[in-house]
Amino acid sequence: MSKKCVIGKCALCGRENIQLMQSHIIPKLVYSRIKTYQNSRFRNYFDFNQLYQDGEKKPMLCHECEQFFSKYEVEFTNKFLDKYLDLNNQSLPPQYDGIQNYIISVAWRIVYDDLFIYNSFTDTYMRTTYELLELRFYVSTL
Ligand SMILES: [Zn+2]
């Protein structure tokens, strides 16, 4: 994964000719917790022999939009994920108001990445379905 500066269009706010951050598709908080488990590894889904030091990142969002999603990630970590891990996976902590913001932001990144970066489902009826889903997630993040 390259750390070079990428100028492009932000996938969320739509601003063009703006510096894009290396955005985690699955938030970094998930990877940082997985790393605490002994012998955990991150692998390329399409090439299982390729190991990553960190989760998959893409030049997707501008700094401002990264910060916008970051607040949902921090809230999710503090109000749900860390409590869940402290309970040793025995039960789920209570949901908090706003948990849907985190879930939708992750779902949108996954669908956006699949549709517009991997260009999946080209020339299939599934493409339209996923495009509508992506639009619905996108609108929900705003
Ligand atoms: Zn943006």
Backbone and ligand atoms as CSV (ligand in chain L), in Angstrom:
chain,resi,resn,atom,element,x,y,z
A,1,MET,N,N,0.824,-1.180,0.000
A,1,MET,CA,C,0.000,0.000,0.000
A,1,MET,C,C,0.866,1.241,0.000
A,2,SER,N,N,0.641,2.087,-0.949
A,2,SER,CA,C,1.461,3.265,-1.126
A,2,SER,C,C,1.059,4.380,-0.167
A,3,LYS,N,N,2.049,5.162,0.261
A,3,LYS,CA,C,1.760,6.293,1.124
A,3,LYS,C,C,1.876,7.601,0.361
A,4,LYS,N,N,1.976,7.512,-0.980
A,4,LYS,CA,C,2.142,8.724,-1.766
A,4,LYS,C,C,0.870,9.569,-1.708
A,5,CYS,N,N,1.042,10.848,-1.950
A,5,CYS,CA,C,-0.059,11.794,-1.918
A,5,CYS,C,C,-0.915,11.600,-3.168
A,6,VAL,N,N,-2.205,11.459,-2.969
A,6,VAL,CA,C,-3.118,11.282,-4.086
A,6,VAL,C,C,-4.089,12.463,-4.107
A,7,ILE,N,N,-4.200,13.083,-5.258
A,7,ILE,CA,C,-5.152,14.167,-5.453
A,7,ILE,C,C,-6.292,13.610,-6.297
A,8,GLY,N,N,-7.510,13.871,-5.863
A,8,GLY,CA,C,-8.655,13.344,-6.600
A,8,GLY,C,C,-9.953,13.891,-6.057
A,9,LYS,N,N,-11.016,13.138,-6.281
A,9,LYS,CA,C,-12.348,13.540,-5.843
A,9,LYS,C,C,-12.710,12.748,-4.591
A,10,CYS,N,N,-13.119,13.458,-3.542
A,10,CYS,CA,C,-13.524,12.803,-2.304
A,10,CYS,C,C,-14.820,12.038,-2.560
A,11,ALA,N,N,-14.833,10.787,-2.141
A,11,ALA,CA,C,-15.994,9.930,-2.388
A,11,ALA,C,C,-17.214,10.367,-1.598
A,12,LEU,N,N,-17.009,11.070,-0.491
A,12,LEU,CA,C,-18.155,11.442,0.342
A,12,LEU,C,C,-18.664,12.847,0.035
A,13,CYS,N,N,-17.793,13.841,0.116
A,13,CYS,CA,C,-18.265,15.225,-0.079
A,13,CYS,C,C,-18.241,15.637,-1.549
A,14,GLY,N,N,-17.518,14.911,-2.375
A,14,GLY,CA,C,-17.507,15.188,-3.806
A,14,GLY,C,C,-16.571,16.301,-4.236
A,15,ARG,N,N,-15.810,16.893,-3.291
A,15,ARG,CA,C,-14.864,17.950,-3.682
A,15,ARG,C,C,-13.788,17.350,-4.579
A,16,GLU,N,N,-13.471,18.083,-5.624
A,16,GLU,CA,C,-12.483,17.594,-6.591
A,16,GLU,C,C,-11.138,18.271,-6.378
A,17,ASN,N,N,-10.095,17.666,-6.958
A,17,ASN,CA,C,-8.732,18.180,-6.846
A,17,ASN,C,C,-8.344,18.450,-5.397
A,18,ILE,N,N,-8.631,17.476,-4.576
A,18,ILE,CA,C,-8.337,17.598,-3.152
A,18,ILE,C,C,-7.477,16.411,-2.732
A,19,GLN,N,N,-6.619,16.631,-1.727
A,19,GLN,CA,C,-5.779,15.538,-1.253
A,19,GLN,C,C,-6.646,14.474,-0.579
A,20,LEU,N,N,-6.460,13.242,-1.023
A,20,LEU,CA,C,-7.215,12.128,-0.462
A,20,LEU,C,C,-6.357,11.390,0.549
A,21,MET,N,N,-6.960,11.057,1.662
A,21,MET,CA,C,-6.267,10.317,2.706
A,21,MET,C,C,-6.284,8.832,2.347
A,22,GLN,N,N,-5.369,8.097,2.942
A,22,GLN,CA,C,-5.398,6.645,2.798
A,22,GLN,C,C,-6.437,6.141,3.797
A,23,SER,N,N,-7.663,5.964,3.312
A,23,SER,CA,C,-8.787,5.615,4.182
A,23,SER,C,C,-8.856,4.108,4.373
A,24,HIS,N,N,-9.016,3.707,5.622
A,24,HIS,CA,C,-9.266,2.296,5.894
A,24,HIS,C,C,-10.679,1.956,5.443
A,25,ILE,N,N,-10.814,0.841,4.750
A,25,ILE,CA,C,-12.156,0.388,4.379
A,25,ILE,C,C,-12.859,-0.111,5.635
A,26,ILE,N,N,-12.215,-1.021,6.339
A,26,ILE,CA,C,-12.663,-1.416,7.672
A,26,ILE,C,C,-11.876,-0.540,8.643
A,27,PRO,N,N,-12.531,0.151,9.546
A,27,PRO,CA,C,-11.825,1.118,10.403
A,27,PRO,C,C,-10.611,0.543,11.128
A,28,LYS,N,N,-9.620,1.385,11.293
A,28,LYS,CA,C,-8.366,0.986,11.920
A,28,LYS,C,C,-8.588,0.430,13.325
A,29,LEU,N,N,-9.600,0.909,14.011
A,29,LEU,CA,C,-9.844,0.431,15.375
A,29,LEU,C,C,-10.065,-1.083,15.410
A,30,VAL,N,N,-10.632,-1.621,14.370
A,30,VAL,CA,C,-10.846,-3.067,14.312
A,30,VAL,C,C,-9.500,-3.772,14.195
A,31,TYR,N,N,-8.647,-3.278,13.293
A,31,TYR,CA,C,-7.333,-3.900,13.101
A,31,TYR,C,C,-6.453,-3.764,14.334
A,32,SER,N,N,-6.501,-2.613,14.958
A,32,SER,CA,C,-5.627,-2.418,16.117
A,32,SER,C,C,-5.995,-3.382,17.237
A,33,ARG,N,N,-7.261,-3.728,17.347
A,33,ARG,CA,C,-7.653,-4.688,18.381
A,33,ARG,C,C,-7.319,-6.123,17.971
A,34,ILE,N,N,-7.470,-6.421,16.691
A,34,ILE,CA,C,-7.120,-7.769,16.222
A,34,ILE,C,C,-5.638,-8.031,16.428
A,35,LYS,N,N,-4.820,-6.996,16.223
A,35,LYS,CA,C,-3.368,-7.154,16.373
A,35,LYS,C,C,-2.970,-7.577,17.777
A,36,THR,N,N,-3.818,-7.328,18.750
A,36,THR,CA,C,-3.465,-7.696,20.126
A,36,THR,C,C,-3.542,-9.203,20.345
A,37,TYR,N,N,-4.171,-9.917,19.408
A,37,TYR,CA,C,-4.242,-11.375,19.535
A,37,TYR,C,C,-2.975,-11.997,18.941
A,38,GLN,N,N,-2.419,-12.942,19.639
A,38,GLN,CA,C,-1.180,-13.588,19.223
A,38,GLN,C,C,-1.351,-14.253,17.850
A,39,ASN,N,N,-0.334,-14.113,17.014
A,39,ASN,CA,C,-0.280,-14.714,15.677
A,39,ASN,C,C,-1.360,-14.234,14.715
A,40,SER,N,N,-1.960,-13.109,14.986
A,40,SER,CA,C,-2.956,-12.578,14.047
A,40,SER,C,C,-2.236,-11.970,12.844
A,41,ARG,N,N,-2.812,-12.132,11.680
A,41,ARG,CA,C,-2.242,-11.606,10.434
A,41,ARG,C,C,-3.370,-11.049,9.578
A,42,PHE,N,N,-3.024,-10.037,8.796
A,42,PHE,CA,C,-3.949,-9.499,7.820
A,42,PHE,C,C,-3.487,-9.947,6.453
A,43,ARG,N,N,-4.398,-10.473,5.684
A,43,ARG,CA,C,-4.036,-11.031,4.391
A,43,ARG,C,C,-4.884,-10.423,3.285
A,44,ASN,N,N,-4.328,-10.439,2.093
A,44,ASN,CA,C,-5.062,-10.016,0.913
A,44,ASN,C,C,-6.137,-11.062,0.633
A,45,TYR,N,N,-7.354,-10.613,0.492
A,45,TYR,CA,C,-8.474,-11.533,0.266
A,45,TYR,C,C,-8.271,-12.348,-1.007
A,46,PHE,N,N,-7.673,-11.718,-2.024
A,46,PHE,CA,C,-7.511,-12.383,-3.320
A,46,PHE,C,C,-6.196,-13.153,-3.425
A,47,ASP,N,N,-5.264,-12.882,-2.534
A,47,ASP,CA,C,-3.977,-13.578,-2.523
A,47,ASP,C,C,-3.601,-13.811,-1.066
A,48,PHE,N,N,-4.003,-14.947,-0.559
A,48,PHE,CA,C,-3.883,-15.238,0.864
A,48,PHE,C,C,-2.443,-15.250,1.348
A,49,ASN,N,N,-1.483,-15.412,0.430
A,49,ASN,CA,C,-0.065,-15.412,0.823
A,49,ASN,C,C,0.462,-14.000,1.048
A,50,GLN,N,N,-0.256,-13.009,0.562
A,50,GLN,CA,C,0.192,-11.622,0.728
A,50,GLN,C,C,-0.269,-11.100,2.084
A,51,LEU,N,N,0.712,-10.757,2.918
A,51,LEU,CA,C,0.404,-10.261,4.258
A,51,LEU,C,C,0.439,-8.745,4.274
A,52,TYR,N,N,-0.403,-8.171,5.081
A,52,TYR,CA,C,-0.409,-6.721,5.290
A,52,TYR,C,C,-0.022,-6.431,6.734
A,53,GLN,N,N,0.625,-5.297,6.920
A,53,GLN,CA,C,0.928,-4.849,8.274
A,53,GLN,C,C,-0.301,-4.238,8.931
A,54,ASP,N,N,-1.182,-3.759,8.087
A,54,ASP,CA,C,-2.340,-3.002,8.559
A,54,ASP,C,C,-3.513,-3.362,7.654
A,55,GLY,N,N,-4.671,-2.847,7.958
A,55,GLY,CA,C,-5.831,-3.116,7.135
A,55,GLY,C,C,-5.746,-2.429,5.787
A,56,GLU,N,N,-6.607,-2.855,4.890
A,56,GLU,CA,C,-6.633,-2.328,3.534
A,56,GLU,C,C,-7.022,-0.849,3.537
A,57,LYS,N,N,-6.243,-0.054,2.796
A,57,LYS,CA,C,-6.499,1.378,2.709
A,57,LYS,C,C,-6.575,1.798,1.246
A,58,LYS,N,N,-7.394,2.788,0.998
A,58,LYS,CA,C,-7.560,3.332,-0.352
A,58,LYS,C,C,-7.630,4.851,-0.274
A,59,PRO,N,N,-7.171,5.538,-1.322
A,59,PRO,CA,C,-7.348,6.998,-1.362
A,59,PRO,C,C,-8.808,7.306,-1.683
A,60,MET,N,N,-9.610,7.491,-0.653
A,60,MET,CA,C,-11.053,7.599,-0.835
A,60,MET,C,C,-11.637,8.911,-0.328
A,61,LEU,N,N,-11.187,9.368,0.835
A,61,LEU,CA,C,-11.817,10.510,1.497
A,61,LEU,C,C,-10.824,11.637,1.729
A,62,CYS,N,N,-11.327,12.876,1.730
A,62,CYS,CA,C,-10.506,14.026,2.101
A,62,CYS,C,C,-10.331,14.018,3.626
A,63,HIS,N,N,-9.437,14.852,4.105
A,63,HIS,CA,C,-9.150,14.899,5.536
A,63,HIS,C,C,-10.407,15.215,6.350
A,64,GLU,N,N,-11.187,16.161,5.870
A,64,GLU,CA,C,-12.397,16.574,6.597
A,64,GLU,C,C,-13.383,15.405,6.725
A,65,CYS,N,N,-13.563,14.650,5.658
A,65,CYS,CA,C,-14.494,13.517,5.701
A,65,CYS,C,C,-13.937,12.376,6.539
A,66,GLU,N,N,-12.615,12.203,6.525
A,66,GLU,CA,C,-12.002,11.218,7.422
A,66,GLU,C,C,-12.321,11.567,8.866
A,67,GLN,N,N,-12.200,12.842,9.195
A,67,GLN,CA,C,-12.490,13.283,10.556
A,67,GLN,C,C,-13.969,13.091,10.888
A,68,PHE,N,N,-14.817,13.321,9.904
A,68,PHE,CA,C,-16.260,13.134,10.079
A,68,PHE,C,C,-16.569,11.687,10.480
A,69,PHE,N,N,-15.961,10.732,9.782
A,69,PHE,CA,C,-16.186,9.317,10.123
A,69,PHE,C,C,-15.452,8.931,11.404
A,70,SER,N,N,-14.333,9.573,11.661
A,70,SER,CA,C,-13.532,9.233,12.830
A,70,SER,C,C,-14.321,9.402,14.124
A,71,LYS,N,N,-15.149,10.423,14.188
A,71,LYS,CA,C,-15.909,10.637,15.431
A,71,LYS,C,C,-16.869,9.465,15.688
A,72,TYR,N,N,-17.416,8.873,14.619
A,72,TYR,CA,C,-18.285,7.703,14.794
A,72,TYR,C,C,-17.466,6.507,15.273
A,73,GLU,N,N,-16.232,6.383,14.759
A,73,GLU,CA,C,-15.376,5.261,15.135
A,73,GLU,C,C,-14.946,5.356,16.599
A,74,VAL,N,N,-14.587,6.559,17.022
A,74,VAL,CA,C,-14.181,6.754,18.412
A,74,VAL,C,C,-15.356,6.465,19.344
A,75,GLU,N,N,-16.519,6.967,18.971
A,75,GLU,CA,C,-17.716,6.738,19.788
A,75,GLU,C,C,-18.039,5.239,19.864
A,76,PHE,N,N,-17.960,4.554,18.722
A,76,PHE,CA,C,-18.232,3.113,18.696
A,76,PHE,C,C,-17.238,2.366,19.580
A,77,THR,N,N,-15.967,2.742,19.496
A,77,THR,CA,C,-14.926,2.101,20.295
A,77,THR,C,C,-15.183,2.286,21.784
A,78,ASN,N,N,-15.458,3.530,22.167
A,78,ASN,CA,C,-15.614,3.824,23.590
A,78,ASN,C,C,-16.922,3.309,24.174
A,79,LYS,N,N,-17.971,3.358,23.395
A,79,LYS,CA,C,-19.284,3.017,23.944
A,79,LYS,C,C,-19.709,1.579,23.680
A,80,PHE,N,N,-19.007,0.886,22.772
A,80,PHE,CA,C,-19.454,-0.466,22.461
A,80,PHE,C,C,-18.313,-1.479,22.380
A,81,LEU,N,N,-17.379,-1.280,21.454
A,81,LEU,CA,C,-16.372,-2.311,21.176
A,81,LEU,C,C,-15.512,-2.649,22.384
A,82,ASP,N,N,-14.959,-1.644,23.041
A,82,ASP,CA,C,-14.099,-1.936,24.191
A,82,ASP,C,C,-14.885,-2.559,25.340
A,83,LYS,N,N,-16.120,-2.140,25.513
A,83,LYS,CA,C,-16.963,-2.764,26.543
A,83,LYS,C,C,-17.224,-4.228,26.189
A,84,TYR,N,N,-17.463,-4.466,24.904
A,84,TYR,CA,C,-17.680,-5.850,24.455
A,84,TYR,C,C,-16.442,-6.701,24.729
A,85,LEU,N,N,-15.272,-6.184,24.402
A,85,LEU,CA,C,-14.035,-6.941,24.630
A,85,LEU,C,C,-13.772,-7.153,26.121
A,86,ASP,N,N,-14.122,-6.170,26.937
A,86,ASP,CA,C,-13.956,-6.320,28.385
A,86,ASP,C,C,-14.864,-7.406,28.955
A,87,LEU,N,N,-15.969,-7.653,28.279
A,87,LEU,CA,C,-16.896,-8.690,28.742
A,87,LEU,C,C,-16.451,-10.089,28.281
A,88,ASN,N,N,-15.262,-10.161,27.662
A,88,ASN,CA,C,-14.705,-11.436,27.170
A,88,ASN,C,C,-15.667,-12.176,26.249
A,89,ASN,N,N,-16.322,-11.421,25.410
A,89,ASN,CA,C,-17.203,-11.992,24.383
A,89,ASN,C,C,-18.364,-12.799,24.960
A,90,GLN,N,N,-18.691,-12.594,26.209
A,90,GLN,CA,C,-19.774,-13.358,26.833
A,90,GLN,C,C,-21.149,-12.770,26.505
A,91,SER,N,N,-21.207,-11.472,26.321
A,91,SER,CA,C,-22.480,-10.830,26.012
A,91,SER,C,C,-22.205,-9.501,25.318
A,92,LEU,N,N,-23.246,-8.913,24.808
A,92,LEU,CA,C,-23.110,-7.620,24.136
A,92,LEU,C,C,-23.444,-6.498,25.100
A,93,PRO,N,N,-22.665,-5.429,25.064
A,93,PRO,CA,C,-23.036,-4.265,25.867
A,93,PRO,C,C,-24.286,-3.626,25.267
A,94,PRO,N,N,-24.968,-2.804,26.022
A,94,PRO,CA,C,-26.160,-2.150,25.461
A,94,PRO,C,C,-25.784,-1.261,24.280
A,95,GLN,N,N,-26.682,-1.174,23.328
A,95,GLN,CA,C,-26.456,-0.269,22.208
A,95,GLN,C,C,-26.573,1.170,22.703
A,96,TYR,N,N,-25.979,2.063,21.980
A,96,TYR,CA,C,-26.054,3.482,22.342
A,96,TYR,C,C,-26.726,4.226,21.192
A,97,ASP,N,N,-27.269,5.384,21.478
A,97,ASP,CA,C,-27.853,6.214,20.427
A,97,ASP,C,C,-26.744,6.617,19.468
A,98,GLY,N,N,-26.904,6.341,18.208
A,98,GLY,CA,C,-25.918,6.730,17.217
A,98,GLY,C,C,-25.082,5.578,16.696
A,99,ILE,N,N,-25.252,4.371,17.237
A,99,ILE,CA,C,-24.455,3.239,16.760
A,99,ILE,C,C,-24.692,3.002,15.266
A,100,GLN,N,N,-25.882,3.350,14.807
A,100,GLN,CA,C,-26.191,3.166,13.390
A,100,GLN,C,C,-25.295,4.046,12.505
A,101,ASN,N,N,-24.830,5.182,13.010
A,101,ASN,CA,C,-23.941,6.033,12.210
A,101,ASN,C,C,-22.641,5.303,11.872
A,102,TYR,N,N,-22.096,4.621,12.868
A,102,TYR,CA,C,-20.872,3.856,12.644
A,102,TYR,C,C,-21.131,2.720,11.653
A,103,ILE,N,N,-22.188,1.975,11.881
A,103,ILE,CA,C,-22.490,0.811,11.038
A,103,ILE,C,C,-22.713,1.245,9.588
A,104,ILE,N,N,-23.475,2.314,9.385
A,104,ILE,CA,C,-23.744,2.781,8.025
A,104,ILE,C,C,-22.459,3.302,7.371
A,105,SER,N,N,-21.609,3.981,8.129
A,105,SER,CA,C,-20.373,4.508,7.531
A,105,SER,C,C,-19.468,3.369,7.057
A,106,VAL,N,N,-19.418,2.275,7.804
A,106,VAL,CA,C,-18.603,1.130,7.392
A,106,VAL,C,C,-19.247,0.436,6.190
A,107,ALA,N,N,-20.560,0.249,6.259
A,107,ALA,CA,C,-21.262,-0.407,5.149
A,107,ALA,C,C,-21.090,0.385,3.857
A,108,TRP,N,N,-21.183,1.709,3.963
A,108,TRP,CA,C,-21.031,2.545,2.762
A,108,TRP,C,C,-19.622,2.388,2.166
A,109,ARG,N,N,-18.587,2.429,3.019
A,109,ARG,CA,C,-17.218,2.294,2.515
A,109,ARG,C,C,-17.012,0.965,1.807
A,110,ILE,N,N,-17.566,-0.105,2.358
A,110,ILE,CA,C,-17.403,-1.429,1.755
A,110,ILE,C,C,-18.090,-1.480,0.390
A,111,VAL,N,N,-19.326,-1.004,0.324
A,111,VAL,CA,C,-20.065,-1.050,-0.942
A,111,VAL,C,C,-19.439,-0.104,-1.961
A,112,TYR,N,N,-19.039,1.093,-1.527
A,112,TYR,CA,C,-18.407,2.047,-2.443
A,112,TYR,C,C,-17.123,1.454,-3.025
A,113,ASP,N,N,-16.303,0.881,-2.167
A,113,ASP,CA,C,-15.043,0.278,-2.602
A,113,ASP,C,C,-15.301,-0.825,-3.622
A,114,ASP,N,N,-16.282,-1.645,-3.337
A,114,ASP,CA,C,-16.584,-2.759,-4.233
A,114,ASP,C,C,-17.095,-2.260,-5.589
A,115,LEU,N,N,-17.979,-1.273,-5.568
A,115,LEU,CA,C,-18.575,-0.788,-6.814
A,115,LEU,C,C,-17.643,0.091,-7.635
A,116,PHE,N,N,-17.009,1.064,-6.981
A,116,PHE,CA,C,-16.330,2.111,-7.726
A,116,PHE,C,C,-14.809,2.008,-7.734
A,117,ILE,N,N,-14.237,1.179,-6.891
A,117,ILE,CA,C,-12.789,0.974,-6.932
A,117,ILE,C,C,-12.489,-0.391,-7.551
A,118,TYR,N,N,-13.178,-1.429,-7.089
A,118,TYR,CA,C,-13.006,-2.746,-7.709
A,118,TYR,C,C,-13.862,-2.906,-8.967
A,119,ASN,N,N,-14.840,-2.012,-9.114
A,119,ASN,CA,C,-15.745,-2.043,-10.272
A,119,ASN,C,C,-16.427,-3.410,-10.416
A,120,SER,N,N,-16.925,-3.892,-9.311
A,120,SER,CA,C,-17.590,-5.196,-9.289
A,120,SER,C,C,-18.977,-5.128,-9.909
A,121,PHE,N,N,-19.479,-6.260,-10.268
A,121,PHE,CA,C,-20.842,-6.444,-10.769
A,121,PHE,C,C,-21.110,-5.691,-12.073
A,122,THR,N,N,-20.063,-5.409,-12.822
A,122,THR,CA,C,-20.244,-4.726,-14.100
A,122,THR,C,C,-21.099,-5.600,-15.013
A,123,ASP,N,N,-22.028,-4.981,-15.695
A,123,ASP,CA,C,-22.904,-5.662,-16.651
A,123,ASP,C,C,-23.731,-6.785,-16.025
A,124,THR,N,N,-24.082,-6.611,-14.769
A,124,THR,CA,C,-24.996,-7.568,-14.144
A,124,THR,C,C,-26.155,-6.786,-13.541
A,125,TYR,N,N,-27.269,-7.470,-13.353
A,125,TYR,CA,C,-28.409,-6.809,-12.723
A,125,TYR,C,C,-28.096,-6.449,-11.272
A,126,MET,N,N,-27.137,-7.139,-10.658
A,126,MET,CA,C,-26.766,-6.871,-9.267
A,126,MET,C,C,-26.159,-5.478,-9.110
A,127,ARG,N,N,-25.535,-4.974,-10.168
A,127,ARG,CA,C,-24.875,-3.674,-10.086
A,127,ARG,C,C,-25.885,-2.585,-9.697
A,128,THR,N,N,-27.020,-2.569,-10.343
A,128,THR,CA,C,-28.029,-1.559,-10.060
A,128,THR,C,C,-28.513,-1.676,-8.615
A,129,THR,N,N,-28.698,-2.882,-8.161
A,129,THR,CA,C,-29.145,-3.100,-6.786
A,129,THR,C,C,-28.119,-2.535,-5.801
A,130,TYR,N,N,-26.828,-2.850,-6.048
A,130,TYR,CA,C,-25.785,-2.350,-5.144
A,130,TYR,C,C,-25.600,-0.839,-5.276
A,131,GLU,N,N,-25.798,-0.300,-6.466
A,131,GLU,CA,C,-25.705,1.155,-6.613
A,131,GLU,C,C,-26.795,1.847,-5.809
A,132,LEU,N,N,-27.990,1.285,-5.814
A,132,LEU,CA,C,-29.078,1.860,-5.015
A,132,LEU,C,C,-28.776,1.733,-3.520
A,133,LEU,N,N,-28.202,0.611,-3.135
A,133,LEU,CA,C,-27.813,0.416,-1.740
A,133,LEU,C,C,-26.729,1.414,-1.342
A,134,GLU,N,N,-25.744,1.595,-2.212
A,134,GLU,CA,C,-24.667,2.548,-1.935
A,134,GLU,C,C,-25.232,3.947,-1.780
A,135,LEU,N,N,-26.155,4.323,-2.647
A,135,LEU,CA,C,-26.769,5.652,-2.570
A,135,LEU,C,C,-27.543,5.808,-1.259
A,136,ARG,N,N,-28.225,4.759,-0.873
A,136,ARG,CA,C,-28.985,4.812,0.385
A,136,ARG,C,C,-28.044,4.963,1.584
A,137,PHE,N,N,-26.945,4.212,1.602
A,137,PHE,CA,C,-25.951,4.349,2.667
A,137,PHE,C,C,-25.350,5.754,2.633
A,138,TYR,N,N,-25.019,6.230,1.410
A,138,TYR,CA,C,-24.387,7.538,1.250
A,138,TYR,C,C,-25.268,8.624,1.850
A,139,VAL,N,N,-26.534,8.610,1.495
A,139,VAL,CA,C,-27.471,9.625,1.996
A,139,VAL,C,C,-27.581,9.526,3.514
A,140,SER,N,N,-27.529,8.304,4.045
A,140,SER,CA,C,-27.648,8.110,5.488
A,140,SER,C,C,-26.429,8.621,6.258
A,141,THR,N,N,-25.275,8.705,5.573
A,141,THR,CA,C,-24.076,9.188,6.274
A,141,THR,C,C,-24.065,10.695,6.406
A,142,LEU,N,N,-24.873,11.388,5.610
A,142,LEU,CA,C,-24.821,12.857,5.605
A,142,LEU,C,C,-25.646,13.468,6.720
L,1,ZN,ZN,ZN,-14.599,14.913,1.614
